[in-house]
Amino acid sequence: MGYPPCANPKHCDNSSCCTQGGKYEWPELLGKEGTIAKTLIESENPGLTVVTKAADSTIAVTDFCCNRVLMYVSPGGSVVLPHPRVG
């Protein structure tokens, strides 16, 4: 899956700026199955797209997007650190 078009109209550089008081991180999903976690995050906030990356990915994400949640998963498919967060 590719990244969605980046949205950052307020030129935020941190997750809490993007959500204006809404939820911007999901530490409680660590260890949960990735597809279930993705569905939960996107159902809580339909304006977000979860982008799943392999835990051992060496590809750096350099842009900060208020409409994207980066979620890292293990080879077995469970959510690992860093926990899912807007950005």
Order of alpha helices (4+ residues) and beta strands (2+ residues): alpha-alpha-beta-beta-beta
